[in-house]
Amino acid sequence: MKTASVKKTSKKLITIPSENKFRAYSNHTGILSTNYDFKMMFGSIESATDSEITILELGSVTLSPHHAKAFCKNLTLGTVNKLIIIY
């Protein structure tokens, strides 16, 4: 079984905000996958009854399997997991 390794860098990370930067709050997510990619869908629950939930679809992000694996590893072993433990 082949394992992926993530190389850490000591380089300074500089981020430049885009003029068209998009921000949204999501309280609903879904994941679809094929042999070629993973698609994460984000939405906001608008209303809910005993029989149905209405979700406003806000957007989606499609990742290659390699990027999805690295993202997942960061969620479970990285900064996000440390913040969840504190929460």
PDB file of N, CA, C and O in Angstrom:
ATOM      1  N   MET A   1       0.834  -1.182   0.000  1.00  0.00           N
ATOM      2  CA  MET A   1       0.000   0.000   0.000  1.00  0.00           C
ATOM      3  C   MET A   1       0.878   1.245   0.000  1.00  0.00           C
ATOM      4  O   MET A   1       1.793   1.371   0.814  1.00  0.00           O
ATOM      5  N   LYS A   2       0.600   2.133  -0.891  1.00  0.00           N
ATOM      6  CA  LYS A   2       1.380   3.363  -1.016  1.00  0.00           C
ATOM      7  C   LYS A   2       0.848   4.396  -0.025  1.00  0.00           C
ATOM      8  O   LYS A   2      -0.363   4.600   0.067  1.00  0.00           O
ATOM      9  N   THR A   3       1.729   5.038   0.706  1.00  0.00           N
ATOM     10  CA  THR A   3       1.309   6.075   1.640  1.00  0.00           C
ATOM     11  C   THR A   3       1.790   7.423   1.146  1.00  0.00           C
ATOM     12  O   THR A   3       2.842   7.539   0.516  1.00  0.00           O
ATOM     13  N   ALA A   4       1.003   8.434   1.444  1.00  0.00           N
ATOM     14  CA  ALA A   4       1.353   9.789   1.030  1.00  0.00           C
ATOM     15  C   ALA A   4       2.102  10.475   2.163  1.00  0.00           C
ATOM     16  O   ALA A   4       1.814  10.248   3.338  1.00  0.00           O
ATOM     17  N   SER A   5       3.047  11.300   1.808  1.00  0.00           N
ATOM     18  CA  SER A   5       3.745  12.088   2.809  1.00  0.00           C
ATOM     19  C   SER A   5       3.555  13.562   2.488  1.00  0.00           C
ATOM     20  O   SER A   5       3.564  13.973   1.328  1.00  0.00           O
ATOM     21  N   VAL A   6       3.384  14.336   3.532  1.00  0.00           N
ATOM     22  CA  VAL A   6       3.205  15.774   3.369  1.00  0.00           C
ATOM     23  C   VAL A   6       4.488  16.450   3.804  1.00  0.00           C
ATOM     24  O   VAL A   6       4.920  16.295   4.946  1.00  0.00           O
ATOM     25  N   LYS A   7       5.098  17.196   2.903  1.00  0.00           N
ATOM     26  CA  LYS A   7       6.334  17.891   3.221  1.00  0.00           C
ATOM     27  C   LYS A   7       6.015  19.217   3.889  1.00  0.00           C
ATOM     28  O   LYS A   7       5.226  20.010   3.377  1.00  0.00           O
ATOM     29  N   LYS A   8       6.630  19.446   5.025  1.00  0.00           N
ATOM     30  CA  LYS A   8       6.463  20.730   5.702  1.00  0.00           C
ATOM     31  C   LYS A   8       7.522  21.683   5.179  1.00  0.00           C
ATOM     32  O   LYS A   8       8.635  21.282   4.841  1.00  0.00           O
ATOM     33  N   THR A   9       7.153  22.938   5.120  1.00  0.00           N
ATOM     34  CA  THR A   9       8.079  23.931   4.611  1.00  0.00           C
ATOM     35  C   THR A   9       8.277  25.025   5.649  1.00  0.00           C
ATOM     36  O   THR A   9       7.387  25.314   6.449  1.00  0.00           O
ATOM     37  N   SER A  10       9.437  25.617   5.622  1.00  0.00           N
ATOM     38  CA  SER A  10       9.698  26.732   6.527  1.00  0.00           C
ATOM     39  C   SER A  10       9.506  28.064   5.812  1.00  0.00           C
ATOM     40  O   SER A  10       9.804  29.125   6.361  1.00  0.00           O
ATOM     41  N   LYS A  11       9.001  27.994   4.574  1.00  0.00           N
ATOM     42  CA  LYS A  11       8.786  29.216   3.809  1.00  0.00           C
ATOM     43  C   LYS A  11       7.627  30.019   4.385  1.00  0.00           C
ATOM     44  O   LYS A  11       6.650  29.446   4.868  1.00  0.00           O
ATOM     45  N   LYS A  12       7.733  31.321   4.336  1.00  0.00           N
ATOM     46  CA  LYS A  12       6.673  32.209   4.788  1.00  0.00           C
ATOM     47  C   LYS A  12       5.517  32.135   3.791  1.00  0.00           C
ATOM     48  O   LYS A  12       5.723  32.225   2.580  1.00  0.00           O
ATOM     49  N   LEU A  13       4.310  31.972   4.308  1.00  0.00           N
ATOM     50  CA  LEU A  13       3.118  31.891   3.474  1.00  0.00           C
ATOM     51  C   LEU A  13       2.487  33.276   3.363  1.00  0.00           C
ATOM     52  O   LEU A  13       2.145  33.890   4.373  1.00  0.00           O
ATOM     53  N   ILE A  14       2.336  33.757   2.152  1.00  0.00           N
ATOM     54  CA  ILE A  14       1.729  35.064   1.910  1.00  0.00           C
ATOM     55  C   ILE A  14       0.422  34.844   1.165  1.00  0.00           C
ATOM     56  O   ILE A  14       0.411  34.237   0.094  1.00  0.00           O
ATOM     57  N   THR A  15      -0.672  35.330   1.719  1.00  0.00           N
ATOM     58  CA  THR A  15      -1.968  35.217   1.050  1.00  0.00           C
ATOM     59  C   THR A  15      -2.413  36.599   0.595  1.00  0.00           C
ATOM     60  O   THR A  15      -2.244  37.591   1.304  1.00  0.00           O
ATOM     61  N   ILE A  16      -2.977  36.641  -0.583  1.00  0.00           N
ATOM     62  CA  ILE A  16      -3.465  37.897  -1.156  1.00  0.00           C
ATOM     63  C   ILE A  16      -4.957  37.750  -1.398  1.00  0.00           C
ATOM     64  O   ILE A  16      -5.369  36.916  -2.204  1.00  0.00           O
ATOM     65  N   PRO A  17      -5.785  38.550  -0.711  1.00  0.00           N
ATOM     66  CA  PRO A  17      -7.230  38.428  -0.917  1.00  0.00           C
ATOM     67  C   PRO A  17      -7.645  38.886  -2.316  1.00  0.00           C
ATOM     68  O   PRO A  17      -7.180  39.911  -2.813  1.00  0.00           O
ATOM     69  N   SER A  18      -8.509  38.122  -2.922  1.00  0.00           N
ATOM     70  CA  SER A  18      -9.028  38.465  -4.237  1.00  0.00           C
ATOM     71  C   SER A  18     -10.094  39.542  -4.106  1.00  0.00           C
ATOM     72  O   SER A  18     -10.792  39.610  -3.094  1.00  0.00           O
ATOM     73  N   GLU A  19     -10.220  40.377  -5.119  1.00  0.00           N
ATOM     74  CA  GLU A  19     -11.291  41.376  -5.125  1.00  0.00           C
ATOM     75  C   GLU A  19     -12.655  40.694  -5.175  1.00  0.00           C
ATOM     76  O   GLU A  19     -13.653  41.263  -4.735  1.00  0.00           O
ATOM     77  N   ASN A  20     -12.697  39.470  -5.712  1.00  0.00           N
ATOM     78  CA  ASN A  20     -13.944  38.730  -5.851  1.00  0.00           C
ATOM     79  C   ASN A  20     -14.082  37.649  -4.784  1.00  0.00           C
ATOM     80  O   ASN A  20     -14.742  36.635  -5.011  1.00  0.00           O
ATOM     81  N   LYS A  21     -13.472  37.857  -3.638  1.00  0.00           N
ATOM     82  CA  LYS A  21     -13.482  36.859  -2.580  1.00  0.00           C
ATOM     83  C   LYS A  21     -14.908  36.525  -2.174  1.00  0.00           C
ATOM     84  O   LYS A  21     -15.745  37.412  -2.003  1.00  0.00           O
ATOM     85  N   PHE A  22     -15.171  35.232  -2.022  1.00  0.00           N
ATOM     86  CA  PHE A  22     -16.490  34.744  -1.657  1.00  0.00           C
ATOM     87  C   PHE A  22     -16.457  34.181  -0.245  1.00  0.00           C
ATOM     88  O   PHE A  22     -15.575  33.391   0.093  1.00  0.00           O
ATOM     89  N   ARG A  23     -17.408  34.582   0.575  1.00  0.00           N
ATOM     90  CA  ARG A  23     -17.525  34.055   1.930  1.00  0.00           C
ATOM     91  C   ARG A  23     -18.963  33.619   2.160  1.00  0.00           C
ATOM     92  O   ARG A  23     -19.902  34.274   1.708  1.00  0.00           O
ATOM     93  N   ALA A  24     -19.122  32.524   2.855  1.00  0.00           N
ATOM     94  CA  ALA A  24     -20.460  32.043   3.170  1.00  0.00           C
ATOM     95  C   ALA A  24     -20.402  31.187   4.427  1.00  0.00           C
ATOM     96  O   ALA A  24     -19.394  30.538   4.704  1.00  0.00           O
ATOM     97  N   TYR A  25     -21.480  31.193   5.174  1.00  0.00           N
ATOM     98  CA  TYR A  25     -21.625  30.314   6.325  1.00  0.00           C
ATOM     99  C   TYR A  25     -22.393  29.080   5.875  1.00  0.00           C
ATOM    100  O   TYR A  25     -23.411  29.194   5.191  1.00  0.00           O
ATOM    101  N   SER A  26     -21.916  27.912   6.251  1.00  0.00           N
ATOM    102  CA  SER A  26     -22.579  26.666   5.881  1.00  0.00           C
ATOM    103  C   SER A  26     -22.854  25.838   7.129  1.00  0.00           C
ATOM    104  O   SER A  26     -21.966  25.630   7.956  1.00  0.00           O
ATOM    105  N   ASN A  27     -24.097  25.367   7.258  1.00  0.00           N
ATOM    106  CA  ASN A  27     -24.412  24.447   8.345  1.00  0.00           C
ATOM    107  C   ASN A  27     -24.894  23.103   7.794  1.00  0.00           C
ATOM    108  O   ASN A  27     -25.491  22.302   8.513  1.00  0.00           O
ATOM    109  N   HIS A  28     -24.624  22.874   6.508  1.00  0.00           N
ATOM    110  CA  HIS A  28     -24.953  21.596   5.872  1.00  0.00           C
ATOM    111  C   HIS A  28     -23.900  21.287   4.813  1.00  0.00           C
ATOM    112  O   HIS A  28     -23.566  22.145   3.995  1.00  0.00           O
ATOM    113  N   THR A  29     -23.379  20.066   4.827  1.00  0.00           N
ATOM    114  CA  THR A  29     -22.411  19.661   3.817  1.00  0.00           C
ATOM    115  C   THR A  29     -22.771  18.285   3.268  1.00  0.00           C
ATOM    116  O   THR A  29     -23.422  17.480   3.934  1.00  0.00           O
ATOM    117  N   GLY A  30     -22.343  18.043   2.072  1.00  0.00           N
ATOM    118  CA  GLY A  30     -22.515  16.739   1.453  1.00  0.00           C
ATOM    119  C   GLY A  30     -21.273  16.412   0.650  1.00  0.00           C
ATOM    120  O   GLY A  30     -20.588  17.311   0.163  1.00  0.00           O
ATOM    121  N   ILE A  31     -20.978  15.116   0.510  1.00  0.00           N
ATOM    122  CA  ILE A  31     -19.795  14.708  -0.247  1.00  0.00           C
ATOM    123  C   ILE A  31     -20.197  13.669  -1.287  1.00  0.00           C
ATOM    124  O   ILE A  31     -20.850  12.674  -0.971  1.00  0.00           O
ATOM    125  N   LEU A  32     -19.800  13.914  -2.518  1.00  0.00           N
ATOM    126  CA  LEU A  32     -19.984  12.973  -3.616  1.00  0.00           C
ATOM    127  C   LEU A  32     -18.600  12.576  -4.100  1.00  0.00           C
ATOM    128  O   LEU A  32     -17.652  13.352  -3.979  1.00  0.00           O
ATOM    129  N   SER A  33     -18.478  11.376  -4.646  1.00  0.00           N
ATOM    130  CA  SER A  33     -17.172  10.975  -5.167  1.00  0.00           C
ATOM    131  C   SER A  33     -17.323  10.128  -6.416  1.00  0.00           C
ATOM    132  O   SER A  33     -18.327   9.444  -6.616  1.00  0.00           O
ATOM    133  N   THR A  34     -16.297  10.195  -7.247  1.00  0.00           N
ATOM    134  CA  THR A  34     -16.146   9.322  -8.407  1.00  0.00           C
ATOM    135  C   THR A  34     -14.748   8.731  -8.310  1.00  0.00           C
ATOM    136  O   THR A  34     -14.040   8.965  -7.330  1.00  0.00           O
ATOM    137  N   ASN A  35     -14.355   7.982  -9.299  1.00  0.00           N
ATOM    138  CA  ASN A  35     -12.982   7.459  -9.314  1.00  0.00           C
ATOM    139  C   ASN A  35     -11.962   8.567  -9.543  1.00  0.00           C
ATOM    140  O   ASN A  35     -10.767   8.360  -9.332  1.00  0.00           O
ATOM    141  N   TYR A  36     -12.418   9.733  -9.969  1.00  0.00           N
ATOM    142  CA  TYR A  36     -11.510  10.804 -10.389  1.00  0.00           C
ATOM    143  C   TYR A  36     -11.495  12.024  -9.479  1.00  0.00           C
ATOM    144  O   TYR A  36     -10.529  12.786  -9.487  1.00  0.00           O
ATOM    145  N   ASP A  37     -12.559  12.222  -8.690  1.00  0.00           N
ATOM    146  CA  ASP A  37     -12.587  13.403  -7.835  1.00  0.00           C
ATOM    147  C   ASP A  37     -13.584  13.260  -6.698  1.00  0.00           C
ATOM    148  O   ASP A  37     -14.408  12.346  -6.669  1.00  0.00           O
ATOM    149  N   PHE A  38     -13.477  14.203  -5.758  1.00  0.00           N
ATOM    150  CA  PHE A  38     -14.394  14.314  -4.635  1.00  0.00           C
ATOM    151  C   PHE A  38     -15.032  15.692  -4.711  1.00  0.00           C
ATOM    152  O   PHE A  38     -14.348  16.684  -4.963  1.00  0.00           O
ATOM    153  N   LYS A  39     -16.334  15.755  -4.495  1.00  0.00           N
ATOM    154  CA  LYS A  39     -17.042  17.034  -4.544  1.00  0.00           C
ATOM    155  C   LYS A  39     -17.691  17.275  -3.192  1.00  0.00           C
ATOM    156  O   LYS A  39     -18.520  16.484  -2.741  1.00  0.00           O
ATOM    157  N   MET A  40     -17.308  18.373  -2.549  1.00  0.00           N
ATOM    158  CA  MET A  40     -17.910  18.771  -1.280  1.00  0.00           C
ATOM    159  C   MET A  40     -18.912  19.884  -1.571  1.00  0.00           C
ATOM    160  O   MET A  40     -18.564  20.915  -2.146  1.00  0.00           O
ATOM    161  N   MET A  41     -20.147  19.662  -1.170  1.00  0.00           N
ATOM    162  CA  MET A  41     -21.202  20.645  -1.392  1.00  0.00           C
ATOM    163  C   MET A  41     -21.525  21.329  -0.063  1.00  0.00           C
ATOM    164  O   MET A  41     -21.566  20.684   0.986  1.00  0.00           O
ATOM    165  N   PHE A  42     -21.750  22.624  -0.122  1.00  0.00           N
ATOM    166  CA  PHE A  42     -22.026  23.403   1.076  1.00  0.00           C
ATOM    167  C   PHE A  42     -23.371  24.096   0.938  1.00  0.00           C
ATOM    168  O   PHE A  42     -23.722  24.592  -0.133  1.00  0.00           O
ATOM    169  N   GLY A  43     -24.120  24.123   2.035  1.00  0.00           N
ATOM    170  CA  GLY A  43     -25.422  24.753   1.996  1.00  0.00           C
ATOM    171  C   GLY A  43     -25.814  25.295   3.354  1.00  0.00           C
ATOM    172  O   GLY A  43     -25.098  25.140   4.343  1.00  0.00           O
ATOM    173  N   SER A  44     -26.956  25.929   3.372  1.00  0.00           N
ATOM    174  CA  SER A  44     -27.500  26.507   4.587  1.00  0.00           C
ATOM    175  C   SER A  44     -28.932  26.008   4.753  1.00  0.00           C
ATOM    176  O   SER A  44     -29.748  26.124   3.839  1.00  0.00           O
ATOM    177  N   ILE A  45     -29.232  25.453   5.925  1.00  0.00           N
ATOM    178  CA  ILE A  45     -30.585  24.977   6.185  1.00  0.00           C
ATOM    179  C   ILE A  45     -31.483  26.195   6.355  1.00  0.00           C
ATOM    180  O   ILE A  45     -31.287  27.008   7.259  1.00  0.00           O
ATOM    181  N   GLU A  46     -32.468  26.308   5.473  1.00  0.00           N
ATOM    182  CA  GLU A  46     -33.379  27.449   5.482  1.00  0.00           C
ATOM    183  C   GLU A  46     -34.595  27.193   6.358  1.00  0.00           C
ATOM    184  O   GLU A  46     -35.064  28.092   7.056  1.00  0.00           O
ATOM    185  N   SER A  47     -35.107  25.967   6.322  1.00  0.00           N
ATOM    186  CA  SER A  47     -36.261  25.620   7.148  1.00  0.00           C
ATOM    187  C   SER A  47     -36.306  24.113   7.321  1.00  0.00           C
ATOM    188  O   SER A  47     -35.719  23.362   6.541  1.00  0.00           O
ATOM    189  N   ALA A  48     -37.017  23.684   8.362  1.00  0.00           N
ATOM    190  CA  ALA A  48     -37.147  22.250   8.623  1.00  0.00           C
ATOM    191  C   ALA A  48     -38.496  21.975   9.271  1.00  0.00           C
ATOM    192  O   ALA A  48     -38.942  22.715  10.148  1.00  0.00           O
ATOM    193  N   THR A  49     -39.135  20.906   8.829  1.00  0.00           N
ATOM    194  CA  THR A  49     -40.369  20.421   9.425  1.00  0.00           C
ATOM    195  C   THR A  49     -40.153  18.967   9.812  1.00  0.00           C
ATOM    196  O   THR A  49     -39.054  18.436   9.652  1.00  0.00           O
ATOM    197  N   ASP A  50     -41.184  18.328  10.315  1.00  0.00           N
ATOM    198  CA  ASP A  50     -41.079  16.910  10.666  1.00  0.00           C
ATOM    199  C   ASP A  50     -40.832  16.034   9.444  1.00  0.00           C
ATOM    200  O   ASP A  50     -40.278  14.941   9.561  1.00  0.00           O
ATOM    201  N   SER A  51     -41.244  16.516   8.264  1.00  0.00           N
ATOM    202  CA  SER A  51     -41.152  15.673   7.068  1.00  0.00           C
ATOM    203  C   SER A  51     -40.114  16.110   6.045  1.00  0.00           C
ATOM    204  O   SER A  51     -39.763  15.320   5.168  1.00  0.00           O
ATOM    205  N   GLU A  52     -39.606  17.352   6.124  1.00  0.00           N
ATOM    206  CA  GLU A  52     -38.625  17.779   5.129  1.00  0.00           C
ATOM    207  C   GLU A  52     -37.723  18.884   5.642  1.00  0.00           C
ATOM    208  O   GLU A  52     -38.059  19.611   6.577  1.00  0.00           O
ATOM    209  N   ILE A  53     -36.578  18.987   5.009  1.00  0.00           N
ATOM    210  CA  ILE A  53     -35.603  20.036   5.305  1.00  0.00           C
ATOM    211  C   ILE A  53     -35.315  20.765   4.005  1.00  0.00           C
ATOM    212  O   ILE A  53     -35.040  20.128   2.988  1.00  0.00           O
ATOM    213  N   THR A  54     -35.375  22.098   4.021  1.00  0.00           N
ATOM    214  CA  THR A  54     -35.074  22.905   2.840  1.00  0.00           C
ATOM    215  C   THR A  54     -33.673  23.485   3.000  1.00  0.00           C
ATOM    216  O   THR A  54     -33.373  24.165   3.981  1.00  0.00           O
ATOM    217  N   ILE A  55     -32.818  23.200   2.008  1.00  0.00           N
ATOM    218  CA  ILE A  55     -31.421  23.631   2.053  1.00  0.00           C
ATOM    219  C   ILE A  55     -31.129  24.543   0.875  1.00  0.00           C
ATOM    220  O   ILE A  55     -31.422  24.196  -0.269  1.00  0.00           O
ATOM    221  N   LEU A  56     -30.550  25.710   1.148  1.00  0.00           N
ATOM    222  CA  LEU A  56     -30.091  26.627   0.110  1.00  0.00           C
ATOM    223  C   LEU A  56     -28.675  26.207  -0.266  1.00  0.00           C
ATOM    224  O   LEU A  56     -27.769  26.266   0.565  1.00  0.00           O
ATOM    225  N   GLU A  57     -28.477  25.780  -1.528  1.00  0.00           N
ATOM    226  CA  GLU A  57     -27.143  25.385  -1.974  1.00  0.00           C
ATOM    227  C   GLU A  57     -26.296  26.630  -2.196  1.00  0.00           C
ATOM    228  O   GLU A  57     -26.671  27.513  -2.968  1.00  0.00           O
ATOM    229  N   LEU A  58     -25.153  26.698  -1.517  1.00  0.00           N
ATOM    230  CA  LEU A  58     -24.287  27.874  -1.598  1.00  0.00           C
ATOM    231  C   LEU A  58     -23.123  27.698  -2.564  1.00  0.00           C
ATOM    232  O   LEU A  58     -22.682  28.662  -3.189  1.00  0.00           O
ATOM    233  N   GLY A  59     -22.632  26.491  -2.687  1.00  0.00           N
ATOM    234  CA  GLY A  59     -21.497  26.261  -3.583  1.00  0.00           C
ATOM    235  C   GLY A  59     -20.915  24.891  -3.363  1.00  0.00           C
ATOM    236  O   GLY A  59     -21.389  24.118  -2.531  1.00  0.00           O
ATOM    237  N   SER A  60     -19.874  24.600  -4.126  1.00  0.00           N
ATOM    238  CA  SER A  60     -19.200  23.317  -4.000  1.00  0.00           C
ATOM    239  C   SER A  60     -17.716  23.475  -4.318  1.00  0.00           C
ATOM    240  O   SER A  60     -17.298  24.427  -4.978  1.00  0.00           O
ATOM    241  N   VAL A  61     -16.939  22.522  -3.831  1.00  0.00           N
ATOM    242  CA  VAL A  61     -15.506  22.476  -4.097  1.00  0.00           C
ATOM    243  C   VAL A  61     -15.186  21.070  -4.578  1.00  0.00           C
ATOM    244  O   VAL A  61     -15.553  20.090  -3.929  1.00  0.00           O
ATOM    245  N   THR A  62     -14.503  20.965  -5.714  1.00  0.00           N
ATOM    246  CA  THR A  62     -14.117  19.673  -6.255  1.00  0.00           C
ATOM    247  C   THR A  62     -12.611  19.497  -6.091  1.00  0.00           C
ATOM    248  O   THR A  62     -11.828  20.374  -6.457  1.00  0.00           O
ATOM    249  N   LEU A  63     -12.215  18.344  -5.534  1.00  0.00           N
ATOM    250  CA  LEU A  63     -10.811  18.062  -5.247  1.00  0.00           C
ATOM    251  C   LEU A  63     -10.369  16.780  -5.939  1.00  0.00           C
ATOM    252  O   LEU A  63     -11.159  15.851  -6.104  1.00  0.00           O
ATOM    253  N   SER A  64      -9.106  16.734  -6.343  1.00  0.00           N
ATOM    254  CA  SER A  64      -8.525  15.492  -6.846  1.00  0.00           C
ATOM    255  C   SER A  64      -8.411  14.524  -5.661  1.00  0.00           C
ATOM    256  O   SER A  64      -8.404  14.965  -4.512  1.00  0.00           O
ATOM    257  N   PRO A  65      -8.322  13.218  -5.921  1.00  0.00           N
ATOM    258  CA  PRO A  65      -8.145  12.274  -4.814  1.00  0.00           C
ATOM    259  C   PRO A  65      -6.920  12.579  -3.939  1.00  0.00           C
ATOM    260  O   PRO A  65      -6.976  12.430  -2.718  1.00  0.00           O
ATOM    261  N   HIS A  66      -5.824  13.003  -4.562  1.00  0.00           N
ATOM    262  CA  HIS A  66      -4.618  13.331  -3.781  1.00  0.00           C
ATOM    263  C   HIS A  66      -4.850  14.534  -2.876  1.00  0.00           C
ATOM    264  O   HIS A  66      -4.438  14.529  -1.715  1.00  0.00           O
ATOM    265  N   HIS A  67      -5.503  15.558  -3.399  1.00  0.00           N
ATOM    266  CA  HIS A  67      -5.770  16.750  -2.601  1.00  0.00           C
ATOM    267  C   HIS A  67      -6.786  16.429  -1.507  1.00  0.00           C
ATOM    268  O   HIS A  67      -6.648  16.901  -0.378  1.00  0.00           O
ATOM    269  N   ALA A  68      -7.803  15.632  -1.828  1.00  0.00           N
ATOM    270  CA  ALA A  68      -8.810  15.252  -0.830  1.00  0.00           C
ATOM    271  C   ALA A  68      -8.168  14.476   0.318  1.00  0.00           C
ATOM    272  O   ALA A  68      -8.518  14.676   1.481  1.00  0.00           O
ATOM    273  N   LYS A  69      -7.231  13.592  -0.011  1.00  0.00           N
ATOM    274  CA  LYS A  69      -6.540  12.814   1.021  1.00  0.00           C
ATOM    275  C   LYS A  69      -5.725  13.729   1.929  1.00  0.00           C
ATOM    276  O   LYS A  69      -5.747  13.572   3.150  1.00  0.00           O
ATOM    277  N   ALA A  70      -5.008  14.681   1.343  1.00  0.00           N
ATOM    278  CA  ALA A  70      -4.219  15.621   2.144  1.00  0.00           C
ATOM    279  C   ALA A  70      -5.133  16.498   2.997  1.00  0.00           C
ATOM    280  O   ALA A  70      -4.821  16.782   4.153  1.00  0.00           O
ATOM    281  N   PHE A  71      -6.253  16.924   2.431  1.00  0.00           N
ATOM    282  CA  PHE A  71      -7.220  17.744   3.158  1.00  0.00           C
ATOM    283  C   PHE A  71      -7.784  16.963   4.345  1.00  0.00           C
ATOM    284  O   PHE A  71      -7.880  17.491   5.453  1.00  0.00           O
ATOM    285  N   CYS A  72      -8.150  15.719   4.110  1.00  0.00           N
ATOM    286  CA  CYS A  72      -8.676  14.864   5.167  1.00  0.00           C
ATOM    287  C   CYS A  72      -7.650  14.663   6.275  1.00  0.00           C
ATOM    288  O   CYS A  72      -7.981  14.717   7.460  1.00  0.00           O
ATOM    289  N   LYS A  73      -6.415  14.433   5.881  1.00  0.00           N
ATOM    290  CA  LYS A  73      -5.344  14.246   6.867  1.00  0.00           C
ATOM    291  C   LYS A  73      -5.180  15.504   7.708  1.00  0.00           C
ATOM    292  O   LYS A  73      -4.979  15.420   8.920  1.00  0.00           O
ATOM    293  N   ASN A  74      -5.264  16.667   7.074  1.00  0.00           N
ATOM    294  CA  ASN A  74      -5.138  17.918   7.816  1.00  0.00           C
ATOM    295  C   ASN A  74      -6.313  18.104   8.781  1.00  0.00           C
ATOM    296  O   ASN A  74      -6.139  18.627   9.882  1.00  0.00           O
ATOM    297  N   LEU A  75      -7.504  17.675   8.365  1.00  0.00           N
ATOM    298  CA  LEU A  75      -8.663  17.787   9.250  1.00  0.00           C
ATOM    299  C   LEU A  75      -8.525  16.888  10.474  1.00  0.00           C
ATOM    300  O   LEU A  75      -8.890  17.284  11.581  1.00  0.00           O
ATOM    301  N   THR A  76      -8.003  15.690  10.281  1.00  0.00           N
ATOM    302  CA  THR A  76      -7.944  14.738  11.379  1.00  0.00           C
ATOM    303  C   THR A  76      -6.684  14.851  12.225  1.00  0.00           C
ATOM    304  O   THR A  76      -6.710  14.532  13.414  1.00  0.00           O
ATOM    305  N   LEU A  77      -5.591  15.295  11.637  1.00  0.00           N
ATOM    306  CA  LEU A  77      -4.329  15.361  12.370  1.00  0.00           C
ATOM    307  C   LEU A  77      -3.812  16.775  12.564  1.00  0.00           C
ATOM    308  O   LEU A  77      -2.899  16.999  13.359  1.00  0.00           O
ATOM    309  N   GLY A  78      -4.377  17.715  11.858  1.00  0.00           N
ATOM    310  CA  GLY A  78      -3.827  19.065  11.843  1.00  0.00           C
ATOM    311  C   GLY A  78      -4.521  20.043  12.756  1.00  0.00           C
ATOM    312  O   GLY A  78      -5.105  19.677  13.776  1.00  0.00           O
ATOM    313  N   THR A  79      -4.442  21.274  12.367  1.00  0.00           N
ATOM    314  CA  THR A  79      -4.936  22.398  13.152  1.00  0.00           C
ATOM    315  C   THR A  79      -6.412  22.290  13.471  1.00  0.00           C
ATOM    316  O   THR A  79      -6.823  22.577  14.596  1.00  0.00           O
ATOM    317  N   VAL A  80      -7.223  21.878  12.497  1.00  0.00           N
ATOM    318  CA  VAL A  80      -8.664  21.812  12.713  1.00  0.00           C
ATOM    319  C   VAL A  80      -8.987  20.842  13.845  1.00  0.00           C
ATOM    320  O   VAL A  80      -9.818  21.153  14.698  1.00  0.00           O
ATOM    321  N   ASN A  81      -8.355  19.685  13.869  1.00  0.00           N
ATOM    322  CA  ASN A  81      -8.601  18.709  14.919  1.00  0.00           C
ATOM    323  C   ASN A  81      -8.229  19.284  16.292  1.00  0.00           C
ATOM    324  O   ASN A  81      -8.941  19.062  17.271  1.00  0.00           O
ATOM    325  N   LYS A  82      -7.127  20.013  16.362  1.00  0.00           N
ATOM    326  CA  LYS A  82      -6.718  20.630  17.630  1.00  0.00           C
ATOM    327  C   LYS A  82      -7.751  21.633  18.106  1.00  0.00           C
ATOM    328  O   LYS A  82      -8.029  21.721  19.303  1.00  0.00           O
ATOM    329  N   LEU A  83      -8.325  22.392  17.176  1.00  0.00           N
ATOM    330  CA  LEU A  83      -9.360  23.367  17.539  1.00  0.00           C
ATOM    331  C   LEU A  83     -10.642  22.672  17.979  1.00  0.00           C
ATOM    332  O   LEU A  83     -11.316  23.142  18.895  1.00  0.00           O
ATOM    333  N   ILE A  84     -10.989  21.556  17.335  1.00  0.00           N
ATOM    334  CA  ILE A  84     -12.187  20.811  17.717  1.00  0.00           C
ATOM    335  C   ILE A  84     -12.031  20.258  19.130  1.00  0.00           C
ATOM    336  O   ILE A  84     -12.984  20.272  19.909  1.00  0.00           O
ATOM    337  N   ILE A  85     -10.849  19.777  19.463  1.00  0.00           N
ATOM    338  CA  ILE A  85     -10.608  19.255  20.807  1.00  0.00           C
ATOM    339  C   ILE A  85     -10.791  20.355  21.841  1.00  0.00           C
ATOM    340  O   ILE A  85     -11.365  20.119  22.904  1.00  0.00           O
ATOM    341  N   ILE A  86     -10.307  21.558  21.539  1.00  0.00           N
ATOM    342  CA  ILE A  86     -10.468  22.696  22.459  1.00  0.00           C
ATOM    343  C   ILE A  86     -11.939  23.063  22.592  1.00  0.00           C
ATOM    344  O   ILE A  86     -12.398  23.410  23.681  1.00  0.00           O
ATOM    345  N   TYR A  87     -12.678  22.987  21.491  1.00  0.00           N
ATOM    346  CA  TYR A  87     -14.093  23.350  21.481  1.00  0.00           C
ATOM    347  C   TYR A  87     -14.868  22.434  22.397  1.00  0.00           C
ATOM    348  O   TYR A  87     -16.083  22.576  22.528  1.00  0.00           O
TER     349      TYR A  87
END
